[in-house]
């Protein structure tokens, strides 16, 4: 069953009903959004997980990246990263592993999560080529597609595939180099392959073959942005826009084939260019769901790039981006090697998504904030902890400060104001005898 084909035939599937219920939207709107290609449901036909919708009119979703490298292979750590990602609100997970037994790693991760999983199949194709004593540039197109099929059979729900990195764009970079030519690992593998073999990108050349695989398993194609800028100095340049225009044609072909597709975007983008980037993508790709990394609004904050990404993500979401890829504090410095790195990245992106959703959806999205405000005016600390994005951290800060000050937990005010608490004083003078009611 293809979700898009069913939607075009006016059929509301169980998955569409699930998405509608989660989002508080009429199921018919979900069906119409899928039929137009403006909403996707990332769910492989071989998977039994709750349906997730990404796209126009829906809440912004966030993705968490995990995965091994040749230097760090620890399956227990990856399971921990996967679980903490789901616990703190990641809507999807991507396994970007390049070290260890990749088939087993992917299988175990799928067994330990109930959210959609994405992958970048070219990574595994490259790793297997090297293991067979061949260079990455010696990969065969058949191998590239074989890995995609293996991922689909194992239950992968969406795949990043860099179909828009064409030979003409790569050749243009030779004549007109950027400050940082490419930072997309998958895009770079393909660019090197094209230069070495003097041939077109196999994913672009054999796009119909990719569509057939996607139809067989109904996985969503995420058209990777191999030309995303790796510095704000290269943002919104010819290579980035030319790839986007190529991708716009691929979006149309996918829709004609009833294949669900979304578009990936930058990357490093200065703050004043974010809205224009989002609007351009939405225009040329006819409203296809837009998946952005960050965007990162400055290049000078290693160790704090989760904050840099959250700033860009909030602005991108407000401008119309549908899906944010998290950034961890260790971005640009190394693999996120601790569960805490992953947790901080997820929460920073969750904050960005929620802030943008408030701007996009208005008061209907503010009930969570309203309840937190009621808990604050009531000096109801336990409810505040419960409502916090990170309940453990909120509780730890509160009780730590109480202990340091020597104050009892029975004293309702926190250590910021103590007996000069503005809320406590005014509540008393206003004669508020009845606490406002929460509305969960």
TIRO-629405 format. One record per residue (C-alpha): residue number from 1; x, y, z. Coordinates in Angstrom, 2 decimals. Example, Ala and Ser with C-alpha at 12.3 -4.5 7.8 and 13.67 -1.06 7.14 Angstrom:
2
rec seq->1 | x->12.30 | y->-4.50 | z->7.80;
rec seq->2 | x->13.67 | y->-1.06 | z->7.14;
! end
This chain:
440
rec seq->1 | x->0.00 | y->0.00 | z->0.00;
rec seq->2 | x->1.43 | y->3.36 | z->-1.07;
rec seq->3 | x->0.24 | y->6.23 | z->1.12;
rec seq->4 | x->0.42 | y->8.71 | z->-1.75;
rec seq->5 | x->-1.45 | y->6.48 | z->-4.18;
rec seq->6 | x->-4.19 | y->5.85 | z->-1.63;
rec seq->7 | x->-4.43 | y->9.57 | z->-0.91;
rec seq->8 | x->-4.75 | y->10.41 | z->-4.61;
rec seq->9 | x->-7.62 | y->7.92 | z->-4.79;
rec seq->10 | x->-9.36 | y->9.67 | z->-1.90;
rec seq->11 | x->-8.71 | y->6.88 | z->0.60;
rec seq->12 | x->-7.92 | y->7.79 | z->4.21;
rec seq->13 | x->-5.61 | y->5.09 | z->5.58;
rec seq->14 | x->-5.19 | y->4.07 | z->9.20;
rec seq->15 | x->-1.82 | y->5.85 | z->9.19;
rec seq->16 | x->-3.45 | y->9.08 | z->8.01;
rec seq->17 | x->-5.99 | y->8.76 | z->10.82;
rec seq->18 | x->-3.19 | y->8.29 | z->13.37;
rec seq->19 | x->-1.39 | y->11.39 | z->12.14;
rec seq->20 | x->-4.60 | y->13.42 | z->12.15;
rec seq->21 | x->-5.34 | y->12.44 | z->15.74;
rec seq->22 | x->-1.83 | y->13.35 | z->16.93;
rec seq->23 | x->-1.91 | y->16.71 | z->15.17;
rec seq->24 | x->-5.52 | y->17.61 | z->15.99;
rec seq->25 | x->-6.32 | y->17.97 | z->12.28;
rec seq->26 | x->-9.13 | y->16.63 | z->10.09;
rec seq->27 | x->-7.98 | y->13.34 | z->8.47;
rec seq->28 | x->-9.14 | y->14.62 | z->5.09;
rec seq->29 | x->-6.59 | y->17.45 | z->5.32;
rec seq->30 | x->-3.86 | y->14.89 | z->5.95;
rec seq->31 | x->-5.03 | y->12.87 | z->2.94;
rec seq->32 | x->-5.04 | y->15.92 | z->0.68;
rec seq->33 | x->-1.60 | y->16.99 | z->1.92;
rec seq->34 | x->-0.16 | y->13.58 | z->1.11;
rec seq->35 | x->-1.85 | y->13.51 | z->-2.29;
rec seq->36 | x->-0.20 | y->16.84 | z->-3.15;
rec seq->37 | x->3.17 | y->15.73 | z->-1.77;
rec seq->38 | x->3.18 | y->18.39 | z->0.92;
rec seq->39 | x->2.95 | y->15.87 | z->3.77;
rec seq->40 | x->4.81 | y->12.58 | z->4.09;
rec seq->41 | x->4.29 | y->9.65 | z->6.45;
rec seq->42 | x->7.68 | y->8.11 | z->7.21;
rec seq->43 | x->6.78 | y->4.46 | z->7.70;
rec seq->44 | x->8.21 | y->1.44 | z->5.92;
rec seq->45 | x->5.56 | y->-1.17 | z->5.04;
rec seq->46 | x->7.63 | y->-3.74 | z->6.97;
rec seq->47 | x->7.39 | y->-1.76 | z->10.22;
rec seq->48 | x->4.77 | y->-1.71 | z->12.95;
rec seq->49 | x->5.36 | y->1.70 | z->14.55;
rec seq->50 | x->3.10 | y->4.70 | z->15.18;
rec seq->51 | x->2.64 | y->6.78 | z->12.04;
rec seq->52 | x->4.46 | y->10.11 | z->11.90;
rec seq->53 | x->3.51 | y->12.97 | z->9.61;
rec seq->54 | x->5.96 | y->15.63 | z->8.42;
rec seq->55 | x->4.96 | y->18.64 | z->6.38;
rec seq->56 | x->2.58 | y->21.48 | z->5.72;
rec seq->57 | x->0.26 | y->22.45 | z->8.57;
rec seq->58 | x->1.76 | y->19.93 | z->11.01;
rec seq->59 | x->3.90 | y->20.49 | z->14.06;
rec seq->60 | x->7.61 | y->20.79 | z->13.33;
rec seq->61 | x->9.43 | y->17.50 | z->13.80;
rec seq->62 | x->13.00 | y->16.96 | z->14.98;
rec seq->63 | x->15.57 | y->14.30 | z->14.14;
rec seq->64 | x->18.43 | y->12.93 | z->16.21;
rec seq->65 | x->21.56 | y->11.53 | z->14.54;
rec seq->66 | x->23.46 | y->8.69 | z->16.14;
rec seq->67 | x->25.94 | y->6.14 | z->14.83;
rec seq->68 | x->29.38 | y->4.65 | z->15.13;
rec seq->69 | x->32.61 | y->5.66 | z->13.41;
rec seq->70 | x->35.75 | y->3.71 | z->12.63;
rec seq->71 | x->37.29 | y->5.27 | z->15.76;
rec seq->72 | x->34.38 | y->4.65 | z->18.13;
rec seq->73 | x->32.26 | y->1.49 | z->17.97;
rec seq->74 | x->30.15 | y->0.83 | z->21.07;
rec seq->75 | x->26.74 | y->-0.72 | z->20.44;
rec seq->76 | x->25.56 | y->-0.20 | z->24.04;
rec seq->77 | x->26.36 | y->3.50 | z->23.71;
rec seq->78 | x->24.37 | y->3.73 | z->20.47;
rec seq->79 | x->21.39 | y->2.02 | z->22.09;
rec seq->80 | x->21.65 | y->4.53 | z->24.94;
rec seq->81 | x->21.74 | y->7.41 | z->22.46;
rec seq->82 | x->18.70 | y->6.01 | z->20.66;
rec seq->83 | x->16.70 | y->5.63 | z->23.84;
rec seq->84 | x->17.56 | y->9.05 | z->25.24;
rec seq->85 | x->16.69 | y->10.62 | z->21.87;
rec seq->86 | x->13.22 | y->9.11 | z->21.99;
rec seq->87 | x->12.79 | y->9.90 | z->25.70;
rec seq->88 | x->13.44 | y->13.61 | z->25.26;
rec seq->89 | x->11.28 | y->14.11 | z->22.21;
rec seq->90 | x->13.08 | y->13.22 | z->19.00;
rec seq->91 | x->10.44 | y->12.35 | z->16.41;
rec seq->92 | x->12.85 | y->10.36 | z->14.25;
rec seq->93 | x->16.31 | y->8.86 | z->14.49;
rec seq->94 | x->19.04 | y->8.52 | z->11.86;
rec seq->95 | x->21.70 | y->5.81 | z->12.05;
rec seq->96 | x->24.83 | y->7.24 | z->10.41;
rec seq->97 | x->27.13 | y->4.39 | z->11.40;
rec seq->98 | x->30.36 | y->3.80 | z->9.50;
rec seq->99 | x->32.17 | y->1.51 | z->11.95;
rec seq->100 | x->31.53 | y->-2.05 | z->13.09;
rec seq->101 | x->28.91 | y->-4.52 | z->11.86;
rec seq->102 | x->26.57 | y->-2.06 | z->10.14;
rec seq->103 | x->23.81 | y->-4.57 | z->9.46;
rec seq->104 | x->23.68 | y->-5.64 | z->13.10;
rec seq->105 | x->23.91 | y->-2.10 | z->14.43;
rec seq->106 | x->20.94 | y->-1.04 | z->12.32;
rec seq->107 | x->18.93 | y->-4.12 | z->13.32;
rec seq->108 | x->19.53 | y->-3.57 | z->17.05;
rec seq->109 | x->18.68 | y->0.12 | z->16.85;
rec seq->110 | x->15.39 | y->-0.68 | z->15.09;
rec seq->111 | x->14.58 | y->-3.17 | z->17.85;
rec seq->112 | x->15.12 | y->-0.54 | z->20.55;
rec seq->113 | x->13.02 | y->2.37 | z->19.25;
rec seq->114 | x->9.39 | y->3.01 | z->18.33;
rec seq->115 | x->10.05 | y->6.05 | z->16.11;
rec seq->116 | x->10.94 | y->6.10 | z->12.39;
rec seq->117 | x->14.54 | y->5.35 | z->11.41;
rec seq->118 | x->16.48 | y->7.00 | z->8.60;
rec seq->119 | x->19.83 | y->6.14 | z->7.04;
rec seq->120 | x->22.30 | y->7.32 | z->4.40;
rec seq->121 | x->22.92 | y->4.13 | z->2.34;
rec seq->122 | x->25.95 | y->5.52 | z->0.47;
rec seq->123 | x->27.87 | y->5.32 | z->3.78;
rec seq->124 | x->27.53 | y->1.57 | z->3.96;
rec seq->125 | x->28.30 | y->1.17 | z->0.25;
rec seq->126 | x->31.54 | y->3.11 | z->0.78;
rec seq->127 | x->32.49 | y->1.16 | z->3.92;
rec seq->128 | x->31.94 | y->-2.17 | z->2.18;
rec seq->129 | x->33.98 | y->-1.04 | z->-0.81;
rec seq->130 | x->36.93 | y->-0.22 | z->1.45;
rec seq->131 | x->36.58 | y->-3.53 | z->3.30;
rec seq->132 | x->36.85 | y->-5.28 | z->-0.06;
rec seq->133 | x->40.15 | y->-3.49 | z->-0.70;
rec seq->134 | x->38.64 | y->-1.09 | z->-3.18;
rec seq->135 | x->38.63 | y->2.69 | z->-3.07;
rec seq->136 | x->35.37 | y->4.56 | z->-2.52;
rec seq->137 | x->35.61 | y->5.82 | z->-6.10;
rec seq->138 | x->35.57 | y->2.20 | z->-7.28;
rec seq->139 | x->32.08 | y->1.48 | z->-5.94;
rec seq->140 | x->29.76 | y->0.02 | z->-8.52;
rec seq->141 | x->26.32 | y->1.55 | z->-9.12;
rec seq->142 | x->24.86 | y->-1.92 | z->-8.52;
rec seq->143 | x->26.42 | y->-1.92 | z->-5.04;
rec seq->144 | x->24.93 | y->1.50 | z->-4.29;
rec seq->145 | x->21.44 | y->0.28 | z->-5.12;
rec seq->146 | x->21.93 | y->-3.09 | z->-3.43;
rec seq->147 | x->22.57 | y->-1.32 | z->-0.12;
rec seq->148 | x->19.42 | y->0.77 | z->-0.54;
rec seq->149 | x->17.38 | y->-2.39 | z->-1.01;
rec seq->150 | x->18.95 | y->-4.02 | z->2.05;
rec seq->151 | x->18.10 | y->-0.99 | z->4.16;
rec seq->152 | x->14.53 | y->-1.01 | z->2.85;
rec seq->153 | x->14.10 | y->-4.72 | z->3.61;
rec seq->154 | x->15.38 | y->-4.20 | z->7.15;
rec seq->155 | x->12.66 | y->-1.63 | z->7.84;
rec seq->156 | x->14.31 | y->1.75 | z->7.26;
rec seq->157 | x->11.58 | y->4.37 | z->6.95;
rec seq->158 | x->13.40 | y->7.16 | z->5.10;
rec seq->159 | x->16.73 | y->7.46 | z->3.35;
rec seq->160 | x->18.94 | y->10.41 | z->2.52;
rec seq->161 | x->20.06 | y->9.97 | z->-1.08;
rec seq->162 | x->22.09 | y->12.65 | z->-2.84;
rec seq->163 | x->20.43 | y->12.51 | z->-6.26;
rec seq->164 | x->20.90 | y->16.21 | z->-6.98;
rec seq->165 | x->24.70 | y->16.21 | z->-6.92;
rec seq->166 | x->25.29 | y->16.18 | z->-10.67;
rec seq->167 | x->28.42 | y->16.04 | z->-12.78;
rec seq->168 | x->27.84 | y->19.57 | z->-14.06;
rec seq->169 | x->27.67 | y->21.02 | z->-10.54;
rec seq->170 | x->30.82 | y->19.17 | z->-9.47;
rec seq->171 | x->32.68 | y->20.36 | z->-12.56;
rec seq->172 | x->31.55 | y->23.92 | z->-11.83;
rec seq->173 | x->33.15 | y->23.66 | z->-8.37;
rec seq->174 | x->36.45 | y->22.83 | z->-10.03;
rec seq->175 | x->36.33 | y->26.11 | z->-11.95;
rec seq->176 | x->34.71 | y->28.18 | z->-9.19;
rec seq->177 | x->35.85 | y->26.74 | z->-5.84;
rec seq->178 | x->34.11 | y->27.63 | z->-2.62;
rec seq->179 | x->35.84 | y->28.48 | z->0.64;
rec seq->180 | x->34.87 | y->24.95 | z->1.77;
rec seq->181 | x->33.99 | y->22.96 | z->-1.32;
rec seq->182 | x->31.75 | y->20.30 | z->0.28;
rec seq->183 | x->30.98 | y->19.08 | z->3.79;
rec seq->184 | x->28.29 | y->16.52 | z->2.97;
rec seq->185 | x->30.00 | y->13.15 | z->3.41;
rec seq->186 | x->27.60 | y->11.31 | z->1.10;
rec seq->187 | x->27.70 | y->14.11 | z->-1.45;
rec seq->188 | x->31.50 | y->14.09 | z->-1.37;
rec seq->189 | x->31.66 | y->10.33 | z->-1.96;
rec seq->190 | x->29.56 | y->10.82 | z->-5.08;
rec seq->191 | x->31.46 | y->13.90 | z->-6.26;
rec seq->192 | x->34.77 | y->12.03 | z->-5.98;
rec seq->193 | x->33.22 | y->9.04 | z->-7.77;
rec seq->194 | x->32.04 | y->11.23 | z->-10.65;
rec seq->195 | x->35.39 | y->12.97 | z->-11.02;
rec seq->196 | x->37.32 | y->9.70 | z->-10.92;
rec seq->197 | x->35.05 | y->7.84 | z->-13.34;
rec seq->198 | x->34.04 | y->10.80 | z->-15.51;
rec seq->199 | x->30.44 | y->9.61 | z->-15.23;
rec seq->200 | x->27.14 | y->11.03 | z->-14.00;
rec seq->201 | x->25.84 | y->10.41 | z->-10.49;
rec seq->202 | x->24.30 | y->6.89 | z->-10.54;
rec seq->203 | x->21.45 | y->8.04 | z->-8.28;
rec seq->204 | x->20.58 | y->10.81 | z->-10.75;
rec seq->205 | x->21.15 | y->8.67 | z->-13.84;
rec seq->206 | x->19.08 | y->5.76 | z->-12.48;
rec seq->207 | x->16.49 | y->7.72 | z->-10.56;
rec seq->208 | x->13.65 | y->5.58 | z->-11.93;
rec seq->209 | x->15.29 | y->2.52 | z->-10.33;
rec seq->210 | x->15.34 | y->4.32 | z->-7.00;
rec seq->211 | x->11.65 | y->5.19 | z->-7.35;
rec seq->212 | x->10.80 | y->1.55 | z->-7.98;
rec seq->213 | x->12.55 | y->0.52 | z->-4.77;
rec seq->214 | x->10.79 | y->3.27 | z->-2.82;
rec seq->215 | x->7.43 | y->2.11 | z->-4.15;
rec seq->216 | x->8.09 | y->-1.49 | z->-3.14;
rec seq->217 | x->8.63 | y->-0.56 | z->0.52;
rec seq->218 | x->6.99 | y->2.88 | z->0.66;
rec seq->219 | x->10.05 | y->4.39 | z->2.28;
rec seq->220 | x->10.35 | y->8.15 | z->1.97;
rec seq->221 | x->13.17 | y->9.54 | z->-0.15;
rec seq->222 | x->14.94 | y->12.44 | z->1.53;
rec seq->223 | x->16.74 | y->14.24 | z->-1.28;
rec seq->224 | x->20.09 | y->15.04 | z->0.29;
rec seq->225 | x->21.73 | y->18.44 | z->-0.03;
rec seq->226 | x->25.22 | y->17.45 | z->-1.04;
rec seq->227 | x->26.00 | y->21.07 | z->-1.87;
rec seq->228 | x->24.89 | y->22.48 | z->1.47;
rec seq->229 | x->27.29 | y->25.23 | z->2.59;
rec seq->230 | x->29.79 | y->24.27 | z->5.28;
rec seq->231 | x->30.42 | y->27.91 | z->6.17;
rec seq->232 | x->28.19 | y->30.96 | z->6.19;
rec seq->233 | x->30.63 | y->32.42 | z->3.63;
rec seq->234 | x->29.32 | y->29.94 | z->1.01;
rec seq->235 | x->25.62 | y->30.21 | z->1.85;
rec seq->236 | x->23.04 | y->30.62 | z->-0.91;
rec seq->237 | x->25.64 | y->30.35 | z->-3.66;
rec seq->238 | x->25.37 | y->28.97 | z->-7.20;
rec seq->239 | x->26.16 | y->25.35 | z->-6.28;
rec seq->240 | x->23.57 | y->25.23 | z->-3.50;
rec seq->241 | x->20.83 | y->26.78 | z->-5.62;
rec seq->242 | x->21.66 | y->24.74 | z->-8.73;
rec seq->243 | x->21.33 | y->21.54 | z->-6.71;
rec seq->244 | x->18.01 | y->22.76 | z->-5.31;
rec seq->245 | x->16.69 | y->23.41 | z->-8.82;
rec seq->246 | x->17.77 | y->19.91 | z->-9.87;
rec seq->247 | x->16.04 | y->18.49 | z->-6.81;
rec seq->248 | x->12.83 | y->20.34 | z->-7.70;
rec seq->249 | x->12.57 | y->18.28 | z->-10.90;
rec seq->250 | x->13.23 | y->15.08 | z->-8.94;
rec seq->251 | x->10.42 | y->15.97 | z->-6.53;
rec seq->252 | x->7.98 | y->16.17 | z->-9.44;
rec seq->253 | x->9.09 | y->12.79 | z->-10.81;
rec seq->254 | x->8.70 | y->11.16 | z->-7.39;
rec seq->255 | x->5.18 | y->12.52 | z->-6.99;
rec seq->256 | x->4.21 | y->11.26 | z->-10.43;
rec seq->257 | x->5.39 | y->7.80 | z->-9.35;
rec seq->258 | x->3.43 | y->8.01 | z->-6.04;
rec seq->259 | x->6.66 | y->8.07 | z->-4.05;
rec seq->260 | x->6.82 | y->10.19 | z->-0.90;
rec seq->261 | x->9.69 | y->12.64 | z->-0.94;
rec seq->262 | x->11.13 | y->15.43 | z->1.16;
rec seq->263 | x->13.95 | y->17.88 | z->0.54;
rec seq->264 | x->17.02 | y->18.52 | z->2.68;
rec seq->265 | x->18.43 | y->22.00 | z->3.12;
rec seq->266 | x->21.36 | y->23.91 | z->4.55;
rec seq->267 | x->23.53 | y->23.94 | z->6.56;
rec seq->268 | x->25.50 | y->27.03 | z->7.49;
rec seq->269 | x->23.37 | y->30.09 | z->6.71;
rec seq->270 | x->23.70 | y->33.62 | z->8.15;
rec seq->271 | x->20.64 | y->34.64 | z->10.09;
rec seq->272 | x->19.42 | y->37.22 | z->7.57;
rec seq->273 | x->19.33 | y->34.64 | z->4.74;
rec seq->274 | x->17.31 | y->31.93 | z->6.46;
rec seq->275 | x->13.83 | y->33.11 | z->5.51;
rec seq->276 | x->14.82 | y->33.58 | z->1.86;
rec seq->277 | x->16.28 | y->30.05 | z->1.77;
rec seq->278 | x->13.10 | y->28.50 | z->3.14;
rec seq->279 | x->10.82 | y->30.47 | z->0.84;
rec seq->280 | x->12.92 | y->29.60 | z->-2.19;
rec seq->281 | x->12.81 | y->25.88 | z->-1.43;
rec seq->282 | x->9.08 | y->25.92 | z->-0.77;
rec seq->283 | x->8.49 | y->27.76 | z->-4.05;
rec seq->284 | x->10.65 | y->25.73 | z->-6.44;
rec seq->285 | x->9.79 | y->22.38 | z->-4.80;
rec seq->286 | x->6.05 | y->23.10 | z->-4.65;
rec seq->287 | x->5.72 | y->22.90 | z->-0.88;
rec seq->288 | x->7.58 | y->19.60 | z->-0.40;
rec seq->289 | x->8.46 | y->18.98 | z->3.26;
rec seq->290 | x->11.73 | y->20.76 | z->4.06;
rec seq->291 | x->14.33 | y->19.14 | z->6.35;
rec seq->292 | x->17.11 | y->21.46 | z->7.54;
rec seq->293 | x->20.34 | y->20.91 | z->9.47;
rec seq->294 | x->20.27 | y->23.71 | z->11.99;
rec seq->295 | x->20.69 | y->26.02 | z->10.15;
rec seq->296 | x->23.89 | y->27.16 | z->11.81;
rec seq->297 | x->23.98 | y->30.96 | z->11.93;
rec seq->298 | x->27.65 | y->31.45 | z->12.84;
rec seq->299 | x->30.84 | y->29.42 | z->12.48;
rec seq->300 | x->32.66 | y->30.48 | z->15.65;
rec seq->301 | x->30.96 | y->28.56 | z->18.48;
rec seq->302 | x->32.37 | y->25.00 | z->18.58;
rec seq->303 | x->31.14 | y->23.35 | z->21.75;
rec seq->304 | x->27.95 | y->25.40 | z->21.62;
rec seq->305 | x->26.70 | y->24.55 | z->18.14;
rec seq->306 | x->23.51 | y->23.03 | z->19.59;
rec seq->307 | x->22.62 | y->26.61 | z->20.60;
rec seq->308 | x->23.71 | y->28.00 | z->17.22;
rec seq->309 | x->21.53 | y->25.38 | z->15.50;
rec seq->310 | x->18.55 | y->26.10 | z->17.75;
rec seq->311 | x->18.67 | y->29.80 | z->16.85;
rec seq->312 | x->18.67 | y->28.97 | z->13.16;
rec seq->313 | x->16.11 | y->26.20 | z->13.59;
rec seq->314 | x->13.59 | y->28.46 | z->15.31;
rec seq->315 | x->13.84 | y->31.02 | z->12.51;
rec seq->316 | x->13.70 | y->28.34 | z->9.81;
rec seq->317 | x->10.66 | y->26.76 | z->11.42;
rec seq->318 | x->8.88 | y->30.08 | z->11.66;
rec seq->319 | x->9.63 | y->30.68 | z->7.96;
rec seq->320 | x->8.15 | y->27.32 | z->6.97;
rec seq->321 | x->10.70 | y->24.51 | z->7.52;
rec seq->322 | x->8.94 | y->21.32 | z->8.56;
rec seq->323 | x->11.68 | y->19.20 | z->10.06;
rec seq->324 | x->14.83 | y->20.09 | z->12.02;
rec seq->325 | x->17.92 | y->17.92 | z->12.27;
rec seq->326 | x->19.48 | y->18.39 | z->15.66;
rec seq->327 | x->23.02 | y->19.61 | z->16.24;
rec seq->328 | x->25.01 | y->18.49 | z->19.29;
rec seq->329 | x->27.61 | y->20.46 | z->21.30;
rec seq->330 | x->30.31 | y->18.29 | z->19.71;
rec seq->331 | x->29.44 | y->19.27 | z->16.12;
rec seq->332 | x->32.64 | y->20.16 | z->14.20;
rec seq->333 | x->34.72 | y->18.62 | z->17.00;
rec seq->334 | x->33.94 | y->14.92 | z->16.82;
rec seq->335 | x->31.30 | y->12.22 | z->17.09;
rec seq->336 | x->28.81 | y->12.83 | z->19.91;
rec seq->337 | x->30.47 | y->10.34 | z->22.23;
rec seq->338 | x->28.21 | y->10.70 | z->25.26;
rec seq->339 | x->24.52 | y->10.30 | z->25.90;
rec seq->340 | x->24.52 | y->13.80 | z->27.41;
rec seq->341 | x->25.68 | y->15.28 | z->24.07;
rec seq->342 | x->22.74 | y->13.66 | z->22.33;
rec seq->343 | x->20.29 | y->14.74 | z->25.03;
rec seq->344 | x->21.41 | y->18.38 | z->24.82;
rec seq->345 | x->21.14 | y->18.34 | z->21.04;
rec seq->346 | x->17.62 | y->16.90 | z->21.13;
rec seq->347 | x->16.37 | y->19.35 | z->23.75;
rec seq->348 | x->17.88 | y->22.37 | z->21.97;
rec seq->349 | x->16.11 | y->21.37 | z->18.75;
rec seq->350 | x->12.89 | y->20.63 | z->20.64;
rec seq->351 | x->12.96 | y->24.14 | z->22.09;
rec seq->352 | x->13.47 | y->25.61 | z->18.61;
rec seq->353 | x->10.64 | y->23.57 | z->17.12;
rec seq->354 | x->8.20 | y->24.44 | z->19.90;
rec seq->355 | x->9.07 | y->28.14 | z->19.74;
rec seq->356 | x->8.46 | y->28.16 | z->15.99;
rec seq->357 | x->5.22 | y->26.18 | z->16.36;
rec seq->358 | x->3.90 | y->28.84 | z->18.73;
rec seq->359 | x->4.50 | y->31.43 | z->16.04;
rec seq->360 | x->3.01 | y->29.24 | z->13.30;
rec seq->361 | x->0.02 | y->27.72 | z->15.07;
rec seq->362 | x->-0.83 | y->30.43 | z->17.60;
rec seq->363 | x->-2.72 | y->29.94 | z->20.85;
rec seq->364 | x->-3.59 | y->26.30 | z->20.15;
rec seq->365 | x->0.10 | y->25.50 | z->20.54;
rec seq->366 | x->0.47 | y->27.44 | z->23.81;
rec seq->367 | x->-1.41 | y->25.14 | z->26.21;
rec seq->368 | x->1.85 | y->23.58 | z->27.42;
rec seq->369 | x->3.21 | y->27.07 | z->28.17;
rec seq->370 | x->-0.08 | y->28.11 | z->29.76;
rec seq->371 | x->0.07 | y->25.19 | z->32.18;
rec seq->372 | x->3.67 | y->26.00 | z->33.07;
rec seq->373 | x->2.67 | y->29.61 | z->33.76;
rec seq->374 | x->-0.17 | y->28.45 | z->36.02;
rec seq->375 | x->2.26 | y->26.21 | z->37.90;
rec seq->376 | x->4.61 | y->29.17 | z->38.34;
rec seq->377 | x->1.95 | y->31.50 | z->39.67;
rec seq->378 | x->0.89 | y->28.73 | z->42.06;
rec seq->379 | x->4.54 | y->28.19 | z->43.09;
rec seq->380 | x->3.76 | y->24.56 | z->42.25;
rec seq->381 | x->7.27 | y->23.22 | z->41.76;
rec seq->382 | x->6.42 | y->19.56 | z->41.19;
rec seq->383 | x->4.13 | y->20.45 | z->38.29;
rec seq->384 | x->6.80 | y->22.74 | z->36.86;
rec seq->385 | x->9.27 | y->19.86 | z->36.91;
rec seq->386 | x->6.72 | y->17.58 | z->35.29;
rec seq->387 | x->6.05 | y->20.06 | z->32.48;
rec seq->388 | x->9.69 | y->20.93 | z->31.81;
rec seq->389 | x->11.38 | y->19.61 | z->28.67;
rec seq->390 | x->14.03 | y->18.18 | z->30.98;
rec seq->391 | x->12.28 | y->17.40 | z->34.29;
rec seq->392 | x->15.41 | y->15.93 | z->35.91;
rec seq->393 | x->17.53 | y->18.98 | z->35.19;
rec seq->394 | x->14.87 | y->21.42 | z->36.39;
rec seq->395 | x->14.43 | y->19.50 | z->39.64;
rec seq->396 | x->18.19 | y->19.23 | z->40.16;
rec seq->397 | x->18.74 | y->22.99 | z->39.81;
rec seq->398 | x->15.87 | y->23.81 | z->42.17;
rec seq->399 | x->16.88 | y->21.41 | z->44.93;
rec seq->400 | x->20.61 | y->22.15 | z->44.55;
rec seq->401 | x->20.01 | y->25.85 | z->45.09;
rec seq->402 | x->17.77 | y->25.15 | z->48.09;
rec seq->403 | x->20.49 | y->23.02 | z->49.66;
rec seq->404 | x->23.19 | y->25.64 | z->49.02;
rec seq->405 | x->21.07 | y->28.38 | z->50.62;
rec seq->406 | x->20.09 | y->26.27 | z->53.60;
rec seq->407 | x->16.41 | y->26.85 | z->52.85;
rec seq->408 | x->13.77 | y->24.19 | z->53.40;
rec seq->409 | x->11.84 | y->22.75 | z->50.46;
rec seq->410 | x->8.68 | y->23.64 | z->52.40;
rec seq->411 | x->9.41 | y->27.32 | z->51.68;
rec seq->412 | x->7.46 | y->27.92 | z->48.42;
rec seq->413 | x->9.69 | y->30.61 | z->46.92;
rec seq->414 | x->12.88 | y->29.71 | z->45.08;
rec seq->415 | x->16.30 | y->31.15 | z->45.94;
rec seq->416 | x->16.16 | y->33.82 | z->43.22;
rec seq->417 | x->14.00 | y->36.13 | z->45.38;
rec seq->418 | x->13.32 | y->34.26 | z->48.61;
rec seq->419 | x->11.06 | y->36.35 | z->50.88;
rec seq->420 | x->11.02 | y->39.06 | z->48.21;
rec seq->421 | x->9.27 | y->36.74 | z->45.76;
rec seq->422 | x->7.15 | y->38.91 | z->43.44;
rec seq->423 | x->4.58 | y->36.19 | z->42.81;
rec seq->424 | x->4.14 | y->35.32 | z->46.49;
rec seq->425 | x->3.79 | y->38.96 | z->47.57;
rec seq->426 | x->1.27 | y->39.91 | z->44.89;
rec seq->427 | x->-0.78 | y->36.72 | z->45.33;
rec seq->428 | x->-1.18 | y->37.65 | z->49.00;
rec seq->429 | x->-2.15 | y->41.27 | z->48.33;
rec seq->430 | x->-4.57 | y->40.32 | z->45.57;
rec seq->431 | x->-6.21 | y->37.88 | z->47.93;
rec seq->432 | x->-5.95 | y->34.94 | z->45.56;
rec seq->433 | x->-7.47 | y->32.12 | z->47.56;
rec seq->434 | x->-8.20 | y->29.68 | z->44.75;
rec seq->435 | x->-5.50 | y->28.32 | z->42.47;
rec seq->436 | x->-6.19 | y->28.45 | z->38.72;
rec seq->437 | x->-7.02 | y->25.11 | z->37.14;
rec seq->438 | x->-4.69 | y->23.30 | z->34.79;
rec seq->439 | x->-6.03 | y->22.20 | z->31.42;
rec seq->440 | x->-4.10 | y->19.13 | z->30.24;
! end
